Amino acid sequence: MPDTSRGRDREVKPGRKGRLAARLKGWGGPPGPFRPEFWRSPLRGPWLTSVLGLVLLAGITLVAITGLVSYAAYEPRLPGNDTTPGRGLLGFYLFDWPTDPVWLYRLTQGVHVVGGLTLVPILLAKLWSVIPKLFSWPPARSVAQAVERASLLLLVGGAVFQFVTGILNIQLFYVFPFSFYPAHFYGAWIFLAAFAVHVVIKLPGVVHTLRTYGLRDHLRSSVADTRPEPPDPGGLVAADPAPPTMSRRGLLAFAGGGSLVMFGLSAGQCVDGPLRRTALLAPHGRHYGTGPNDFQVNKTAASLGVTPDLTGDSWRLTLVGPHRSELSRVDLLAMPLHTYALPIACVEGWSTVQTWTGVRLADLARLAGIRTGQAGVTARSLQRGGYFGQASLSAAQVADPRSLLALRVNGADLSLDHGYPARVIVPNAPGVHNTKWVRELDFGQERS
Amino acid sequence: MTGRNLWARAYGAPWWHLLVLALGFLVAGYAATRVVDAGIWVGFVVWFVGAVILHDLVLFPLYSAADLAARSSLSHTPHRGRPAARRRPRPTGRRPAPLNYLRVPTAFSGLLLLVWFPLILHGAEPNYRAAVGLSTIPYLNRWILVSLALFAASALLYVLRRLAAGWVGR
């Protein structure tokens, strides 16, 4: 392939600009990583980058869609649910979040979090495969290249930013100087814009490379047979390759093995049963014991100022609606009780199915003077501070017969950390919408 | 000269290249105005640019240097001071090099530490204990045990492959 940039330079009229260009060309750029000979791995090349790029394209698309789905699951149009400041056009309403299938949010959010973790080694391998381009000299050979490199800052910065904030957030390591929600939300839009641009620009070349070389030849060769790819105009292939220490097949297995390790040690937090014990390195796959209340706690009562004196006999549930009333726990237990096995699935990726017993939200709505399906509800908690001290549910969510104000779990009273005296449990709702320590159910809210 | 040629010479790529990039910058730029509106832009920019620096100029050089050190130490020690004549000639392609059996478990162990260091090194302890009601203390032992298992599996595989290669070579 002819080097077009060189041909263009030759046509530049002699003058100050021409002399400068000639001198820069003679200089050859700064030393070290800015010289092509610095990069010696014989594995780098368009084929390897294309394969890793295709894997990332599939993986990031999945993580991006499940992320957007999670935004929809929060029912952002309902009062108080989306407190992201200044969201403007990006706070658009997608669709009413369904209550069926009950495992949907469990699945999508598990895919989002565990999928993101699984992609970390692939992302690192992809960045390794293209790192010589970061130091390519001169920094840009054309206006097009300069503009594209600016977009790569958004792509790489956005990718690492999204992975880092997500990974720190699920470990509750809040070292960033901003709230996670707006940062991860806006960071996603910046990253996805750059990602879409990158895919549109690069995909034709990826398809061409893989059509030309196929998958089989490079995957078959052993370490001894591994040769550098043919020289490429992009400068990924080493100018002075070192002898191979790993085959391309080996490198892909290496990255894939890293993914398997990440997946294998964290996916257990999304399942019940003995496999849950495999979540050795996941923040929320912990065991609390074998009692009816011994399942994952996401926020303890103590951390949110909920004390036993607030939840004792003096506790009352206030129903707000056309008929305002106050109910004690004894009053609630005297109402028709229903039992359902429903998952509780957290935005941080973990989930578990438990058997909940309580009063239907639809029955409480009727008691407040609301006809079934006519209004949603805003549940308010006793908790002091923290996020999600209240959450709004849609009319459809309230109308679902499996939506409960739960009083018991697995046959026992709720423990204080699981929301005693009463908590909301709604099929397929994100965990934080299952408000704990409920003090008020307000059926009188308008849609915002 | 056609307009298309003129454009390609001045810009360096087809027209749609610029259009796609402009659309991308438009969406990203709008999201950036939301970041400003949310009042978090200073920290956001620092972390965004910091993310690039952290990967490209810290993490990448660190693991590359570690790999280079491992490669040079492993490629020198076995040959030094050992007369070539004493060694039984073997088909070189079959004998496994020890490098990758060290590289892979080290990388996986490092990857796990990189991702889970707030739990493993107890950085998240105060928030974690408040939220989950448990301590992060078990994670250090878990990481050590997983790492040991990875190294042990790799060493076992190396010994088995070496034995197999020895039998074939004999």
Contacts between the chains, C-beta under 8 A, distances in Angstrom:
chain1	res1	chain2	res2	distance
A	8	B	9	7.1
A	84	B	38	7.2
A	85	B	37	6.7
A	85	B	38	4.2
A	85	B	39	6.7
A	86	B	34	5.2
A	86	B	36	7.9
A	86	B	37	2.9
A	86	B	38	4.6
A	86	B	39	7.8
A	87	B	34	6.3
A	88	B	30	7.7
A	88	B	33	7.7
A	88	B	34	5.6
A	88	B	37	7.0
A	89	B	30	6.9
A	90	B	30	7.6
A	90	B	31	6.6
A	90	B	34	6.0
A	117	B	115	6.8
A	120	B	111	7.0
A	120	B	115	6.1
A	121	B	111	6.1
A	124	B	111	7.7
A	127	B	55	6.3
A	127	B	56	7.7
A	127	B	60	7.3
A	128	B	60	7.0
A	131	B	56	7.0
A	131	B	60	6.0
A	134	B	56	5.7
A	141	B	12	7.1
A	142	B	11	6.8
A	142	B	12	2.6
A	142	B	13	7.1
A	143	B	10	7.2
A	143	B	11	5.1
A	143	B	12	5.7
A	144	B	11	5.2
A	144	B	12	3.7
A	144	B	13	3.5
A	144	B	17	5.7
A	144	B	18	7.1
A	145	B	12	6.2
A	145	B	13	7.9
A	147	B	18	6.8
A	147	B	21	5.2
A	148	B	13	7.9
A	148	B	17	7.6
A	148	B	21	6.5
A	151	B	21	5.7
A	151	B	24	5.9
A	151	B	25	7.0
A	153	B	52	6.5
A	154	B	24	7.8
A	154	B	28	5.5
A	156	B	51	7.8
A	156	B	52	5.4
A	156	B	55	7.1
A	156	B	56	7.3
A	157	B	48	4.7
A	157	B	49	6.3
A	157	B	51	5.2
A	157	B	52	4.6
A	158	B	48	7.3
A	160	B	51	3.6
A	160	B	52	6.6
A	160	B	54	6.9
A	160	B	55	5.2
A	161	B	47	6.1
A	161	B	48	5.1
A	161	B	51	4.5
A	164	B	47	7.6
A	164	B	51	5.9
A	164	B	54	7.9
A	165	B	47	7.5
A	167	B	115	5.8
A	168	B	118	6.5
A	171	B	116	7.0
A	171	B	118	4.3
A	171	B	119	5.4
A	171	B	124	4.9
A	171	B	128	7.3
A	172	B	118	7.8
A	172	B	124	5.1
A	172	B	127	4.0
A	172	B	128	5.0
A	172	B	131	5.5
A	172	B	132	7.7
A	173	B	118	3.6
A	173	B	123	5.7
A	173	B	124	4.1
A	173	B	127	7.0
A	174	B	127	6.1
A	175	B	123	7.8
A	176	B	43	6.6
A	176	B	47	6.0
A	177	B	40	7.7
A	177	B	42	7.7
A	177	B	43	3.5
A	177	B	46	7.5
A	177	B	47	7.7
A	178	B	40	3.9
A	178	B	43	4.6
A	178	B	44	6.0
A	178	B	47	7.8
A	179	B	40	7.1
A	182	B	34	7.8
A	182	B	35	7.4
A	182	B	38	4.6
A	182	B	40	6.1
A	183	B	35	7.8
A	183	B	40	6.2
A	183	B	43	7.9
A	183	B	44	5.9
A	183	B	47	7.6
A	186	B	31	4.9
A	186	B	32	7.6
A	186	B	34	5.2
A	186	B	35	4.9
A	186	B	38	7.1
A	186	B	44	7.5
A	187	B	44	7.5
A	187	B	48	7.3
A	189	B	27	6.5
A	189	B	28	7.2
A	189	B	30	7.8
A	189	B	31	3.8
A	189	B	34	7.8
A	190	B	28	4.5
A	190	B	31	4.8
A	190	B	32	6.6
A	190	B	48	7.9
A	192	B	27	7.9
A	193	B	24	4.7
A	193	B	25	7.6
A	193	B	26	7.9
A	193	B	27	3.8
A	193	B	28	4.1
A	193	B	31	7.0
A	194	B	24	5.9
A	194	B	28	6.2
A	196	B	24	6.5
A	197	B	20	5.4
A	197	B	21	5.8
A	197	B	23	7.4
A	197	B	24	3.5
A	200	B	20	5.0
A	201	B	17	6.5
A	201	B	20	6.3
A	201	B	21	7.8
A	222	B	93	6.8
A	223	B	93	7.8
A	223	B	97	7.9
A	224	B	92	7.6
A	224	B	93	4.4
A	245	B	71	6.7
A	245	B	97	6.9
A	245	B	99	5.6
A	245	B	100	7.0
A	246	B	100	6.0
A	246	B	103	7.9
A	250	B	100	6.9
A	254	B	103	7.9
A	254	B	104	6.1
A	254	B	107	7.2
A	257	B	104	6.9
A	257	B	108	7.0
A	258	B	107	6.9
A	258	B	108	5.9
A	258	B	111	5.4
A	261	B	108	5.1
A	261	B	111	7.0
A	261	B	112	6.9
A	261	B	150	7.7
A	262	B	111	7.1
A	262	B	112	7.7
A	262	B	115	6.9
A	265	B	112	7.2
A	265	B	146	6.8
A	280	B	142	4.7
A	280	B	146	6.3
A	281	B	112	5.9
A	281	B	115	7.8
A	281	B	116	5.1
A	281	B	119	7.4
A	281	B	139	6.9
A	281	B	142	6.2
A	281	B	143	6.6
A	281	B	146	6.8
A	283	B	119	6.3
A	283	B	124	8.0
A	283	B	128	7.3
A	283	B	132	7.5
A	284	B	132	7.0
A	286	B	132	6.6
A	286	B	134	5.5
A	288	B	133	7.8
A	288	B	134	7.5
A	296	B	132	7.6
A	297	B	131	7.7
A	297	B	132	5.9
A	297	B	133	4.9
A	298	B	131	6.2
A	298	B	132	7.2
A	299	B	130	7.9
A	299	B	131	5.3
A	300	B	130	6.2
A	300	B	131	6.6
A	300	B	132	7.5
A	300	B	133	4.5
A	302	B	130	7.4
A	303	B	130	3.6
A	303	B	131	6.3
A	417	B	133	6.0
